Structures are given as C-alpha cells and as structure tokens.
Amino acid sequence: MNENLRTIFNIIKYLIFFLAVLVTIKKQLDGLNLLDTFLFYTLPILIIFSIILGMSFIKSKETKIIGLITFFSVFLTFLSYETFITFKIIDKKSNQERAAKINQLEYNPQNIVDFLSELNSSTKAFPFFRIDPDYFDSKELMPLGFIPNTITVGSKESGQFYTYKTDRYGFNNPDNVWDLEGKSVLLIGDSFTLGTLPNEKNFPDIIRKKFGKVINLGIGGNGTLKNYATLLEYIEVSNPKYIFYLNSDANDYEDLNEEKSSKFLSKYLDDKKFTQNLISKDNEIEKIFVNYFDENFEKFKEEAQKSSISRMMNKNKVYDIIKLTNIRKILGITRSNSVEKHDWELFHKLISNSAKLAEQRKINFFFINIPYAYDFSSKENNLSSSKRFKKIQKRITEADISYLNFEEKFNRENFEDFFMYGRNGGHLSEYGNKILAQIIINEIINQ
C-alpha cells in the first residue's frame, strides 16, 4: 500500500512539475514578461506542487490518503464550478430573457435559423456573419462592410433579434445619410459600434437624432487593422468633421493578431496609397458574401442549432474548463492573450496613421476606449485594465491624439448597468449606449 501511494505521489509530482516548466516556457514564447509569468502562472502551479510534495513526506498512510482525497475533492469542486460558469456564459437564454425584461422587450425564443426562415417568407434577409481575413489572401477583392442594401439579422443579445437594413456600402446606416449636405460625424469600430439593440437605442442612433449626418462604419469582429483599412476606403465619401475611433478592450487586440497575418490587409500597411475602390464595387461585394453564405449554410445551420452542452464539448472549451479559466479571471490571477500576444507597436502605428489621416484633412479625431465586464469583476482585473490603458494613453498623448477612456465613467458598484448581461458581459446595454452618446455629444461635439 505504501509503495502504491509513493508511486501515485511521484507521478502527480512529476506531472505538476512538468506542467510548471511547460507553462513557463509557453508564456515566455508568447511574449509575457518573466515577472508576470512567474506570479500568474508558474507560482500557482509550484504552490500546488509544494502541497503534494509536503503530503508525500507524511508517514501516516491514512493521512496521505485523506490528503489526496481532500486535494482532488477541492479540485473537482473548482472544476464543477468552472463548468457551471462556462455553461452560464454559453447558455445565453437566461441572459437574453433578463436583458429583454430590462429593455422592456418581448423575448423571442426562436433560434436564428427559424427566425430567418420566417423572415424570408416575405423578404430576402441574411444573418450578419464575418469571413476570416485569410480567406481573401488568394482573392482579388476583400469587402470591409457587409452585403449592401440588405435586410440583416444581427445580435439577439437584447432578447430580440436586431434587424436592420444596410446602406449602399453594407454598413448600418439609413441609406440617405450619404446624400445629406455638409460634414458628418464618423464612427468606426467593431460590434460595439455596429450596434446590438433594436428600436434605435444604440449610441450611433442616439447621436443621429441630434446630428443627422452620422455615419456608422462599425462591423462586428473588426480589429485595428480592419478599422484602419475601412477608414482609408471610406473617409473621402464620408466627408467627416469628427472621427470617433472606438477601441474595444474586450477583443480588438486579439482581432489584430488575426488580421496582421492577412496578406490582403497587409497591403494597406505596405502601401499608403493602396485602395480597392470599394465604394464602386457593391455588386462584387454582394456576390462574395452571398456565395460564401450559400457554400457554408449547412455549417451555419448546424452551429446555430447546437445545444449549449454541445458548444461546451469542443476541445478549446474543455481545455479552458480544465485550466479553470473563468475562475482565474474572476480572481484576477490570469493574463489574457490580448495582453500577452498583442503587437503594441503595430497597434500604435495604426492609431497614429488614422489620426494623421484625419489631421491631413483637418478632421477632429478622437480615440475612445470601451472596457468590458471582466475588467470590473475583481480589483486585480480592474488594475490590469487600467495598466493596459495607461500603455495606450502614454503613446496617444505623445502623438497629441485626443482620447476618452469610457472606463472612467464606471465603478465597481455600477458597472453591471453598462453591459447587456451585467457581470456576465455582453455589449453595451441601453443605459451604456445612452451614457456614451451623451458624453460624445455634450463633452466633445458641443464643446
């Protein structure tokens, strides 16, 4: 019995020590500094190693067995709680029902496939979807908007599907905005800018009620490089007086990591005069999206109809559960990939290039940082978010770029009010959109 226990402890010790070495090497290769690697990854594993090591020296086999049972019981408890959190995040029904109630909307229980089928009985509509940038590396054209002049079904985050008609260039605007006289207010960003709320409750809609010519170039999934390319393609036809660049702290850094490997998008970096002349290619753009959707409809249908349990049973989600990813985020003892792997130099180059593009045309350029719910889930995460923005703040201040950190309008007590799913995250709530619109109008445009 003692020999068997000794073998079990040795196997566990070697596995944990090997894990500590493996994780340390990986995080160093990812670019995380040595101190953060040790504090947030190596040290927690070594603490577990020390506990197992200490138990292995206990002479009483009964105490050793109790120790092992206690150790694995604690781990399984954490694992069960992590699984519960992951399920709550993936299973959006309860969040959507809650959001519908808060936003005084009637909850729609349909999935997007059934909703589209019903909608398409009277009009042609498409769900909003994105195509990975590397798909276009062998193509001659890469759209930066969506399908032009098309009924589009977006997020169901509010409990109702957000349905809108795209303009002539495939963006979320009333088409006549492009024919209005005078200068515009131009908004550029990802899904936080695109919008998720029906009934004109998104902040671009609120600003548009005050200043008619508001042009929204936000597209879900955009990172910094796609935003820069979009600005280059549409800045002239937009004729802006103000450009508001909205940076999402949730995922824009990770999106940039994906975008910078795109051969097509790199053309915008390599040649400042490069353009696809997208404003004159709406037919080609429509053809690309429609063909892609038709080719991938079965995959889309299968994914849309998956149960929450099925969504959890993929290798990435299982791996995250084993790593106790969400618990570590809540406790503030992790660093996200967006921090570890983000190309800060490229990020600042793109923001600087965007600001210079505006300056050359005597346009007012403002950088706005949008936080996400995990930034407030613990004191440590809040400090990490502040530290991340300070990196950005230092560089944009040196470049004399005007900025607003929307996070400063939040606090630990009321941050849930700003997000659709409260502490579970999501995009900006109706309240969050309203406050952001008021700040842009009162503190910037009206000054």
HELIX and SHEET records of a PDB file:
HELIX    1   1 ASN A    2  ASP A   30  1                                  29    
HELIX    2   2 LEU A   34  THR A   37  1                                   4    
HELIX    3   3 PHE A   38  THR A   42  3                                   5    
HELIX    4   4 LEU A   43  SER A   56  1                                  14    
HELIX    5   5 LYS A   61  ILE A   90  1                                  30    
HELIX    6   6 LYS A   93  ILE A  102  1                                  10    
HELIX    7   7 ILE A  112  LEU A  119  1                                   8    
HELIX    8   8 PRO A  133  PHE A  136  5                                   4    
HELIX    9   9 ASP A  175  ASP A  179  5                                   5    
HELIX   10  10 SER A  191  LEU A  194  1                                   4    
HELIX   11  11 PHE A  203  LYS A  210  1                                   8    
HELIX   12  12 THR A  224  SER A  238  1                                  15    
HELIX   13  13 ASP A  252  GLU A  259  1                                   8    
HELIX   14  14 LYS A  263  ASP A  270  1                                   8    
HELIX   15  15 LEU A  278  SER A  280  5                                   3    
HELIX   16  16 ASP A  282  ALA A  304  1                                  23    
HELIX   17  17 SER A  308  MET A  312  1                                   5    
HELIX   18  18 LYS A  315  ILE A  322  1                                   8    
HELIX   19  19 THR A  325  LEU A  331  1                                   7    
HELIX   20  20 ASN A  337  GLU A  340  1                                   4    
HELIX   21  21 TRP A  344  GLN A  360  1                                  17    
HELIX   22  22 ALA A  373  PHE A  376  5                                   4    
HELIX   23  23 LYS A  379  GLU A  398  1                                  20    
HELIX   24  24 PHE A  406  LYS A  409  5                                   4    
HELIX   25  25 PHE A  415  PHE A  418  5                                   4    
HELIX   26  26 GLY A  422  ASN A  424  5                                   3    
HELIX   27  27 GLU A  430  ILE A  439  1                                  10    
HELIX   28  28 ILE A  440  ILE A  445  3                                   6    
SHEET    1   A 3 ALA A 125  PRO A 127  0                                        
SHEET    2   A 3 ILE A 151  VAL A 153  1                                        
SHEET    3   A 3 THR A 163  LYS A 165 -1                                        
SHEET    1   B 5 VAL A 214  ASN A 216  0                                        
SHEET    2   B 5 SER A 184  ILE A 188  1                                        
SHEET    3   B 5 PRO A 240  SER A 248  1                                        
SHEET    4   B 5 ASN A 364  ILE A 370  1                                        
SHEET    5   B 5 SER A 402  ASN A 405  1                                        
END                                                                             
